[in-house]
C-alpha cells in the first residue's frame, strides 16, 4: 500500500499540521524530504477540491521554496483554494476537535439548528467531511476517462449506467472507462446497472440515425396525436405520431384517461381507442426526445417484472462484475426475488428497489425485507401519484429505511436546471439539502451528468449541498431516535454496533475503524448515524465498493491478511487512511470495532478505544 505520495502525506500529517476546512494548508519543517515539489504537485492534482477529501497547499511561509517554486505550486490551486490561502486563517487540530464536541454532544434538533453558524466564514466548516454518497449517471457528456476522473474528484461515488439506453458494446466501453478512471484517480468507485424494467418508452424521430445528435419533436397544444403500439411505427415518430413499446396499451386505457411523457413534460388526453393505437389531444406544448418514459397513471399495466431484455441485462451485470442493480418499477417483494433469480449464484450483487408507483409505496415494508436498499425514484412516482404527495412518500420511505438500516437513495430532477445552466436554482439546492436532512444515504444525478453541459459543476454543487446540510443535522438526536425505536431483543452484532456509536459520541471520537470484510458491521454502524466517519477496513474489493451506498462509510482496501487474527495491522491501515485524508490527527480518539477472534464467523463483537499516535 506504500508509495512516495502516501509516505509524503503521512509525513506531512505528522509534522506541524495547521489546516482549514477540508482543504488543508500544511506547514513543513525545514528538514523536508527530497523532491517535495513534485510530490506536492502530484498530491494537489490527486486530491484537489473533492467532496469530503483533502487537498494539500503549501504554507506561504515555507522558507525552502523559492518564489518561482511557490508561484508554480500556486498555479495548481483552484480558485477556492487560492481564496482560502489568502485569508491566512489557520486553525490547529485541537480547535477542530473542540468544534466537533458540539456536533457530538447536542441532543436537541431545535437547539442544534438554533446554533448553526451561517456567517459564511471560511473556517465555519473546519473538520467537516461529506458523509452522503453521490451517484452519477454516465452518458455522452461524461463517458470519457478525463471527465470521469474530474467527476470522481468532485465527489462521484457510484457510477450509474441506464440500460434504458445504449447497447452492450457502449455499456462495456463505459464500464472500462469508469474502471480506468477510478484506477488513475485512486478511488473505489461502485458500478450500478439501472434496469429498463416494466417501463414504457416512446420510439424515435423519423429519419433519426443512431449515433447522431437527436432533434426533439415539438408537440403543440390542441394537436391530435396518434399514439401507436405497433412496433412497425417505432422509428416513424413526428408531431402527429408517437409510438410506445407496450403492445397492450390500447387494452388497458380508457377514453378520458391521461398519458404522460418524459416525467409529465407532455400531457395527452385519450379521445378514441383503436386496435393498436389511441387518438389523443395534446394538452400542452413540449419538446420530446427519443426513447422517453411514458406513464399511464389511470391504467393497470400488466408488464412482467423481468422481461427477456432485463434478463439479458442482468446477465451482463454478472459478466462485467458490477456491484449493484437498481431494479426499476418494483411493486412487490416477488419482483426483487425475480431479479435475484435472474442474477443467479455467485458473488453478491446488491439489489436496490426503485419505488415508482403507489403499489410500491404500499408494499414498502415487505420490499425492505428482501431488497438491499431503496431508491425514491421521484420522476415516475410524481406521475403515478399526485405530485404534492411525493414529499410525503419520500419522507415515509427514507424514515423506514433509516429504521431498518437499509441504504436509501433520493433521485430525479435534483439539479435539473444544471443540465443547461451552470448554477442551480435555490429550490434545487434546498431539495438536495432536504434529502440529506431527511436521512438519504445517497443523492443521485441523472441527465445533469449524462447529457448536461455542466456535469462536473453539478457534482461539485451536490457535494457542497451535502456538506452544508449535514451541518444542520443533530446527529446525536438522530442516533437517539433510532436507538429508541429498536425493540429488544436485538441481534448481538447490532448491540455492539450501537454501543460503538454511543461510545464515539461520548468521547467525541474523530472516527470509527471497523474490520468488516462482508460489510455488515460497517452498515450497522452507518444505521446509527455517528457524527464521525466510519473507516471500514476490508480486503474484498467488491464489498469495499458496495459500501459507497451507506452514509458515512469510507472503505479502506488492504491485502488479504496472512494471519486473520492479526488485527493491529488492519486497524492501523484504517487509522493511516484517516490521517492521509485529514480526518485523524495525533491525540485524536478512535473507536475500534472488530471480532475478538474466538468466533470470527460471528462478526464484530468487540469495541475498544485507542488514541491516534
N, C-alpha and C positions, 0 to 999 in steps of 0.2 A: 504493500500500500504506500510505501515511501516514495517520494520524488523530490527533486530540488525545490519545486514550488511548495509542496506540502511541508517540507522541513523549514523552508523560509518562513512560511506562515506561522508555524509553531514557534519559531524563534521570535518573530515579531510579537506574537501573543504573550510571550513570557518576558518581554523586556519593555518596560515603560509603555503602557497601553492606554493613553487617553483616547477617547473616541466620541463620536457624535452620531446620533440616530443609528440606522443600520448601515451607514456608510462611514467607515472608520478612518479617523485621522490618526495615523500611527507614528509615534516618535521613535527614533532608534538611538542606541548607544553609539559611542564613537567607534567601538570595535565592530564595525559592520562586516558581514560576510562578503566574500568576493562576488563580483558581478551582480551587486544588489540592484542596479538599474534595470538589467534585463529581467531579473526575477520579478521586480515590481511591475514592470510593463506587462509581463505575462499575467501577473496576478490581477492587475486592474482590468485587463482585457477579459479575463475569465469571470470576474466577479462583479463587474460594474453594474450598479443600479438594478439588481434583481429583487423581486418581491420577497423580502424577508432574508435575503442572503447578504453577504458582506462584500463591500468594495474597499480597497486599500488606497489611501492617499499618503503621499509623503508630507511630513510636517515641514512647514516653511522654515523652521529653524535648524534643519539638519545641516551641520557645517561641512560634511564630507561631499555634498553635491555641489557642483559648480552651478553658476547661473544658467549656463546652457543646458545642463542636465535637468535642472528644475523646470526650465521652460519646456524641454522635451517631454518630461513627465506630465506637466500640466496639460499638454496637448491631448493626452489620453483621457482627460476627465470630461464627463458630460457636463452640460451647463449647471445642473442641480448641484453637482459636487463642487464646482467652482464657487458657487454661491455659498455653500456651507463652509468652504475653506476660507472665504473672505470674511466670514463673520468672526472668525477667530475664537468661536465658542468651543471650549473643550471641557468635557466632564470626566472625572475619574470614575473607575469601576464602582467604588464604594457608594458614590452618589446615585449611580444607576440602581444598585441594589436597594438603596433607600426608597427609590421611586417604586420598585417592584413590590415592596411591602404593602403599599397602598392597594395595589391590584389584588394581592393575596388576602388581605385582611378585611376589606369592605364586604359586608354581608347583605346590605340593603341595596336593591336595584335602584331605588329612588335616590338614596344618598350618593351612590356612586355617580349617577347621572348628573346630580346637582354639583358635583365637584370636578366635572370634566374640564380640562384646560383647553379653551378654544382661542387662546391668544394668537395662535399661528406661529409662535416662535419655533425656530428650528430645533431647539432642544426639548420640546414638549413631548417628543416621541422616543426619547432615549431608551434603549434597551428593548424596543418593540420588535416583534418578529411576526410576520404574517402567518396565521395558523390555518386559514381556509385554503383549499386547493382550487386551481383554475383549470378548467377543461376547455380546450380549443378545438374547434372543427377545422380540419385541414382540407383546403381546396385550392383552386387555381391561384389565389392571392398569397398562399403560404407554402405551397408544395415544392419547396426547394431548400437545399441544406442551409445556405446563409440566412434566409428568413426564419427557418425553424430554429436555428441557433439563437437568433435575436429574440424570438418568442420565448425560448427557454430562459434566456437571461432576464427577460421582462417578467416572467412568472409562470409560464406554462408548466403544468404538472402531468396532465393526461392529454394525449392526442386522440381526438375522435375522428373516425372515418365513417362517413354517412353512406351506407350501402343502398340508399335510395337512388344514388347517382354513381356513375363510373363503372368501369369494367374491372375484372380481376387483374388484368395487366396494369391498369392505372393504380389500383389499390396496392399491388405488390411494389410498385415504384414508390408509393407514399410510405409504406412500411419501411422500406430500405432507407429512404431519405430521413425518416424520423430516427431510426436507429443510428445512422451515421452522424446526424446532428447531435444526438444525445452523447455519443462517444466523444465527439470533438468538444462538446461543451462540458463534459464530465458530469452529466446529470443522469439520474434514474427516472426515466420518463415511461409512463404506462401507455399502452396502446389499447384503445377501445373500439369495438365494432358495433355500430348502431344499425340494427336490422331494419329492413323495409317493413316487416311485419304486415298485419292485415290492414294496410293503409290503401287509400285510393289516390291515384295521381293522374294529372292531365297528360295529354300527348305533347307532341312538338309542333312548332310552327311549320306550315307548308313551305317547302324549299330549304329547310334547315339542313346544314351539312355538319355531321358530328366533328367536333374538334375546332369549329369556328365559333366566333362570338355570337351568342344568341340575341335576337332582337325581340323585345317584348311585343305582345299583341295588345293593342289598345281597345278595350271594350268600353262601349258608350252606354250611358243610362238610357233606357227605353228600347234598346235594340232587342230583337228576338234572336236568341242564341239556341241553336240545336246542340244538345249535349248527347253525344253518341257513346254507346258501349261497344260498338263494333270495332274489333281490332284493325280492320282494314282502314279505318279513319285515323289511326294513331299518328301519322305524320302529315295530316291534312288540316291541322287547326288554323283558323283565321278568325276574323272579327265576328263571324256568324256561326262558326262551328267549333265545338270543343269536344275532344274525345277523352273518356275516362277509362281506366283499366279495371273496371268492375262489371262483369257480364250481367249480373243480376240486378244492376242498378234500376232499370225500369220497373222491376217487380217489387221492390221494397219501398218505393217512394209514392207519394200521393200528390194529387193536384192541390196547389196551395202551399206545398212544402217548400223548404228552402235548400239551396245548395250553396255552400261557402267554399271559396277557393283561396289558397295562399293565406291561411290563418285569418280568413274573413275579409281580406282586402277586396275581394269581389263577391257580391251577393246576387244570386239568381233566384227567381221565384218560378216554380213549376206551373205551367198553364195547360199542358197537354202531355199525355203519355202514349208512346208508341211501342212497337215490339222490341226494338233495340236502341231506342232513343227517347228523350223527353224534350219538349219545347219549353223554353224558359224566357222570362222577361228580365233583362238586365236592370238591376235596381240602382247601380251607381257606376261612375267612371272608374276604371282601374287598369293599370298595365300588368299583364300576366306573362311570366316567362314560361319556359319549357319545364315539364315534369313537376308541376306544383301540386301541393297536397290539396285534397278535396274532402270536405266533411258533409255528411248527411245527418244533421242533428235530430231530425224527426223520424229517422228510419232505423230499423233493426238490421244492422249489417251482419250477414251470415258468412263472412270470410273466416277461414281457418286460422288458428293462432300461428301455425308454422306452415308456410307454403313450400312448394318444391324449391323455389328460388331461395327462401330463407334457409332451408336445409343445406343447400349448396354453399350459402354464405357462411353458415356455422362451421361447415367442414373446412372452409378456407381459414376461418379463425383458428381452428385446431392446427391446421397445417403450418400457419405462419406464427404459431406460438404466441398469440395475442393474449392480453392479460385479463380483459373483461369484455362482456357483451352487454349492450344497452338494448333490452328487449322491448320493442315498440308495441303500443296498444295492448298492454296486459290488462285483462278484465278479471281474471280469477286465478287461484293458485295453480290450477291444472295447466295454464299457459306456461308458467315457469317450469313445471315438470316436463312439458313437451320440449322446451328449449334444452333442458338438462339431458334428456334422452338423445336429442339430436346432436349434442356436443359429444356424447359418448364418454367412455372411461379415459383415464389419463390424468395429466397434470390439471389441477383445478383452475378453471376459468370462472371468474366471478360473474354473476348474473345480476344486473341492475334492472328492476322492473320500471318501465316508463308508464306512469299513470296519466291517461289522456282522455278519460271519459267518466261519466257518473258511476258506471258499474265498477270500474277500477277503484274509485273512491269508496264505494260502499263495501268492497271486499278487501280494503287495505290491510286490516289486521290479519286476515288469513294469508294474504300475499306475503306479508312480512315474515311469516313462519318459514317460507321456502326460498325467498329471494335474499341475495346478499346485500342489497341496497335498493333504494327507491330514487327515481327521478321525477320531480314535479315538472312535467312537460306542459308548460302553460299555453303553448300555441294552440294545439288541438283541444286541450282542456277548456280553453276560453271560448271555443266554438260549441263544444258539446254541452257545456253548462253555461248559465248566464255569466257574462264577464265579471259582474260585480261580486260573484261568489268565488272567483278564482283565489282572491286573497284569503278567504276563509279556508278553502280547500288546501292552499299552500301551508297555512299555519297548522291545520289539522295533521297534514302528512308529516311535516317537519317535526312537530312535537312528538308524535307517536314513534317516529324513527329514533329520536333522541332518547326516549324512554326505554326502548329495547336495545339501543346501542348499534343500530344499523346505519351505515352511511347514507346521507340524503343529498341529492343534487338539485339545485334550483336552476331552471333553464328557460330559454326562449325570450327573445327581444329584451335582453338585459341592457345592452348598449346599442340598440338597433340603429340609432341615427349615426353612429360611428362607422357604419357601412359606407357612408358618403361624406361625413363631416369629421374633422379632426378633434372636435370636442363633443362630449356628451351633453344631453340636457340635464338640468338639475333633477328632474323627476327620475331619470335613469340612474343617476348617482344614488339617489335615495332608495331606489328599488334594489340595487345591488347591496347597499349597506343594510337595508332592512332584512334581506335574505340571510345575511351573516348574523345579524342581531337575533333573528328567529331561531338560528341554530343549524343552518345549512353547512354541511361539511365542505361542499364544493359549489362553485358557481360556474356557469357554462356560457361560452360564446359560440354562436352558430355562424350566420352569414358575416358577422363582423371580421372573423379571421379566415373564413373560407373564400369569400369573394369581395370583401370590403377593400376600400382604398387605404385604410389605416389600421392594418392588423396588429402591428406592434404597439401603436398608441392605445388601441383598445385593451390589450393585455396589461399595459402599464397602468391604465386608468382603473381597471378592475382590481389590480394588486393594491393600488393606493386606497381604493374604497374599502377593501377588506381590512387593511391595516387600520384605517380610521375607525371603522365600525367596531372592531373588537375592543378598541379603547373605550367604547361606550358600554361595554358589557361588564357586569359584575360577575366574574367567573365563580367567586365563592358562593354567591346566592344561587347560581345555576347548578353548581355541584350539590348544594343542599337540597334543591328542588328534586333532582334526580335521585339522590340518596333516599329522601323521604318517600319517594314513590315506589321504592323496591320493597317487596313483601317477602319476609323470611319464610322458610329457609332459602338462602341463596347458595349457588354453587361456590365451593371453596375458592376457586380461582378468581371469581368475581369479588368476593370479600377481600381477597389480598389486593386486587387492583384498587378497590375502593379505599382501602387503608393506605395504599401508596400515594394516591392523590391527596387524601386528607393530610398525610404527613407532609407532602410538598407544600400545601397551604400553610400548615402550622409553622414550618421552619422557613417559609419564604424561599423555597428552593429555586435555583436558577434553571433546573432541568430535571428530567426523569430519564434514566437509562434503563432499558428493558432488553433482556435477551429473549428474542421471540422469533424462532425460526418459522413457525407456522403463521405468525401474525396475530394469533388470537389474543395473546396477552396485551399487545400494543393496542388492539381495537377496544379491549375492555378498559384500558386506561383512557383512551380517547372518549369513550362513552361518558366518563365522569368529568370531562371538560376541565382539565387542570389549567392554571394560568400560565404555565411554562411549557416549553417544547418537550416532546417525547422523542428520545433518540432510540429507535428500535434497531438493535444490532442483530443481523441475520446473515447467513451465508447462502441463502436461497434467492437468486436474482428475481424470480417472478414474484415471490412474496414481498420482496423489497419494493418492487414497482407497484404492486396492488395496494400497498399501504398509503399511496398517494391519495386514495379515496377517503381516508379518515382524517378528521380535523386534528391538527397539531402534531402529526406523526412525521418524523423525518428519518428515513431509513439510512442505516449505516451498513454497507455491504462489506463483509470480510471473507477471507478464505475459510474453507471448512476447517474447524478446529481439529488438530490431531488428537487432542485429549478433550473429550466432550465435557469433562468435569473441570477443565481449566477455565474458570470464568473470568479471572482477573484480566487476562489479555483482551478479552472481548469487551469487558466493561471499560477498560482504558481506551479501546478503539472508539467507543461511544463518546467518552469524555474528550478525546482528541478532536473528534468531529465537531463537538460543541465549541471547543477552543478555536478551531480552524475557522469557524463561521461567525466568531464574535459573540457567541451566546454564553460561554463559560469562561471564567477567569479564576486565577489563583485566589483561594479563600472562599469561593462560592461553595454552597452545599448542594449536593445532588442526591436524589432518591434513586436507589437501585432496586430493581425487581427481577428475580430470576429463580430457577429451580434450586432446591437445596442439594440436589444430586442423588438423593436416595431413591426418588422415583421420577426420573426425567420426563417420562411419558405423562406425568400428572400435570405438567405445565408449571408456570412460575408460582412458587408458593413461599417465597422469602422476600422480605423487604428490609433494606438497611440504608443508612445514610452515610455518605462519605464526603470528604472535603476535597475540592479540586486543588491540586498542587502545581 
